[in-house]
C-alpha cells in the first residue's frame, strides 16, 4: 500500500500532461474539474461511468452548471474499483508481481480513457471562428 500515494500522484500528473498535449490549460479551474471527471470515468462502476461519460460528451454545455465535485462519491468509486487489485498486492510472495501488473494496467486504462475523453471533447467543441 506504500505505492498508493505515489501511483495516485503519477496518475494526476499524467492527466495534467494529457490536458496540455490536447491544447487545454490545466491551470484553469474548469479544466482541473474536467481532469477529475476523466479520472472518474476511468476508475468507477459501470453505472457511474455512464453518467460521467454523458457529462464529458456534453462538457461545453454542462461545465457552467458544475461548480465542484462530490468528493465522497469520487473517493468511494475509486476505492471500490481498485480494492481487489490492491488487496492481492498485500499477499506475500506474489504481491510485488500482482502490484506491478495492476499498476501497469491501471495506468494503461487511464491513458486510453484520457485519450478518448479529450478526443470526444475536441470533436464536440464548436469551432472558433
VEXDREN-2710 file (C-alpha; in Angstrom, 1 decimal):
% VEXDREN-2710
k/r/px/py/pz
1/UNK/0.0/0.0/0.0
2/UNK/3.0/2.3/0.2
3/UNK/2.9/2.8/-3.6
4/UNK/-0.7/4.1/-3.4
5/UNK/0.0/7.8/-2.9
6/UNK/2.9/7.6/-5.5
7/UNK/0.6/5.9/-8.1
8/UNK/-2.1/8.5/-7.5
9/UNK/0.4/11.3/-8.0
10/UNK/1.6/9.7/-11.2
11/UNK/-2.0/9.4/-12.5
12/UNK/-2.8/13.0/-11.8
13/UNK/0.5/14.3/-13.3
14/UNK/-0.3/12.2/-16.4
15/UNK/-3.8/13.8/-16.7
16/UNK/-2.3/17.3/-16.4
17/UNK/0.2/16.5/-19.1
18/UNK/-2.6/15.0/-21.3
19/UNK/-4.6/18.2/-21.0
20/UNK/-1.6/20.2/-22.1
21/UNK/-0.9/17.9/-25.1
22/UNK/-4.5/18.2/-26.3
23/UNK/-4.3/22.0/-26.0
24/UNK/-6.2/22.7/-22.8
25/UNK/-4.8/24.8/-19.9
26/UNK/-4.8/22.7/-16.7
27/UNK/-4.2/25.8/-14.6
28/UNK/-7.9/26.8/-15.1
29/UNK/-10.4/25.6/-12.6
30/UNK/-12.9/24.2/-15.2
31/UNK/-10.0/22.2/-16.8
32/UNK/-9.0/20.7/-13.5
33/UNK/-12.6/19.7/-12.9
34/UNK/-12.6/18.0/-16.3
35/UNK/-9.5/16.2/-15.4
36/UNK/-11.2/14.8/-12.3
37/UNK/-14.1/13.7/-14.3
38/UNK/-11.8/11.9/-16.7
39/UNK/-10.2/10.2/-13.7
40/UNK/-13.7/9.2/-12.5
41/UNK/-14.5/7.8/-16.0
42/UNK/-11.5/5.6/-15.9
43/UNK/-12.0/4.3/-12.3
44/UNK/-15.6/3.9/-11.4
45/UNK/-18.5/1.5/-11.6
46/UNK/-20.4/0.9/-14.8
47/UNK/-23.4/2.9/-13.7
48/UNK/-21.3/5.9/-12.6
49/UNK/-19.2/5.6/-15.7
50/UNK/-22.3/6.1/-17.9
51/UNK/-23.2/9.3/-16.0
52/UNK/-19.7/10.6/-16.3
53/UNK/-19.4/9.8/-20.0
54/UNK/-22.7/11.7/-20.6
55/UNK/-21.2/14.7/-18.8
56/UNK/-17.9/14.6/-20.7
57/UNK/-19.8/14.2/-24.0
58/UNK/-21.7/17.4/-23.2
59/UNK/-18.9/19.2/-21.4
60/UNK/-19.2/22.6/-23.2
61/UNK/-23.0/22.8/-22.4
62/UNK/-22.7/21.5/-18.8
63/UNK/-19.5/22.9/-17.5
64/UNK/-21.1/26.2/-16.4
65/UNK/-23.5/24.4/-14.1
66/UNK/-20.7/22.4/-12.4
67/UNK/-19.1/24.2/-9.5
68/UNK/-17.5/21.3/-7.6
69/UNK/-17.1/17.6/-7.5
70/UNK/-18.8/15.2/-5.0
71/UNK/-15.6/14.2/-3.3
72/UNK/-17.1/11.4/-1.2
73/UNK/-18.5/9.7/-4.2
74/UNK/-15.2/10.3/-6.1
75/UNK/-13.2/8.6/-3.3
76/UNK/-15.7/5.7/-2.9
77/UNK/-15.8/4.9/-6.6
78/UNK/-12.1/4.9/-6.9
79/UNK/-11.6/2.8/-3.7
80/UNK/-14.2/0.2/-4.8
81/UNK/-12.7/0.0/-8.2
82/UNK/-9.1/-0.8/-7.1
83/UNK/-9.8/-2.7/-3.9
84/UNK/-9.3/-6.2/-5.3
85/UNK/-6.0/-5.5/-7.1
86/UNK/-4.6/-3.7/-4.1
87/UNK/-5.7/-6.4/-1.7
88/UNK/-3.9/-9.0/-3.8
89/UNK/-0.8/-6.8/-3.7
90/UNK/-0.6/-7.5/0.1
91/UNK/-0.2/-11.2/-0.3
92/UNK/3.4/-12.4/0.5
93/UNK/5.3/-13.9/-2.4
94/UNK/3.1/-12.7/-5.3
95/UNK/2.2/-9.2/-4.1
96/UNK/5.0/-7.5/-5.9
97/UNK/4.2/-9.2/-9.2
98/UNK/0.5/-8.6/-8.8
99/UNK/1.1/-4.9/-7.8
100/UNK/3.4/-4.3/-10.8
101/UNK/0.8/-5.8/-13.2
102/UNK/-2.1/-3.9/-11.5
103/UNK/-0.3/-0.6/-11.6
104/UNK/0.6/-1.0/-15.3
105/UNK/-2.9/-2.0/-16.1
106/UNK/-4.4/1.0/-14.2
107/UNK/-2.1/3.5/-15.9
108/UNK/-2.8/2.0/-19.3
109/UNK/-6.5/2.2/-18.7
110/UNK/-6.2/5.8/-17.6
111/UNK/-4.2/6.7/-20.7
112/UNK/-6.8/5.1/-23.0
113/UNK/-9.7/6.9/-21.2
114/UNK/-7.9/10.3/-21.2
115/UNK/-7.2/10.0/-24.9
116/UNK/-10.8/9.1/-25.8
117/UNK/-12.2/11.8/-23.4
118/UNK/-10.2/14.6/-25.0
119/UNK/-10.9/13.4/-28.5
120/UNK/-14.7/13.4/-27.7
121/UNK/-14.3/16.9/-26.2
122/UNK/-12.5/18.2/-29.2
123/UNK/-15.0/16.7/-31.6
124/UNK/-18.0/18.1/-29.7
125/UNK/-16.5/21.6/-29.3
126/UNK/-17.8/24.1/-31.8
127/UNK/-15.0/25.6/-34.0
128/UNK/-13.7/29.0/-33.1
129/UNK/-14.1/31.5/-35.9
END
